[in-house]
Amino acid sequence: MRRVALRSLAASAALAISVLSLDAAQARETVRFDDGYAPGTIVVKTNQRKLYLVTGNGQAVRYTVGVGRAGMTWEGQTQISGKYLRPDWSPPAVIRRDKPNMPAVIPGGSPQNPMGAAALTLAGGEYAIHGTNAPGSIGGFVSYGCIRMHNADISDLFSRVQVGTPVVVVR
């Protein structure tokens, strides 16, 4: 009887975790946004750990994101330079320095690949807005400067933007 109860408890916990993950991945919402950016602009507010896709008429789609950890955050304007589904990942030099045993390339779809379902590369640097294989990191100061999103959310954003979309990162 005790084994059945433990299995039932484990099954309930697994269901709760999957529901929480689904809710977190579906956390995007349309909100008021009157910050003066043109429709189609992506605005990342680092201190809020939120990404806004300005839709116009004082509104934006808001997503919760993971951003750069202490010393790795940045501000500025750029644009989307590429769109990739399940991309391979080549760790930048700073990451390879900190993790010297990391392979030079990690194939897309690998559990070790941090890019998740899709990536929007940003012009002028080694940063991207991308999915993640670590959904628990969303909402934190966690990366080397990239903007992390739930895979469902990066897939949604990916479908809404094009190469050339302006991106503004502010505190």
Secondary structure, DSSP 8 states (H G I E B T S, - for coil): -HHHHHHHHHHHHHHHHHHHHHHHHT--EEEE--S---TT-EEEEGGGTEEEEEEETTEEEEEE-BEE-TT----EEEEEEEEEES--B---HHHHHH-TTS-S-B-TT-TT-TTTTEEEEETTSS-EEE--S-GGGTTSEEESS-EE--HHHHHHHHHH--TT-EEEEE-
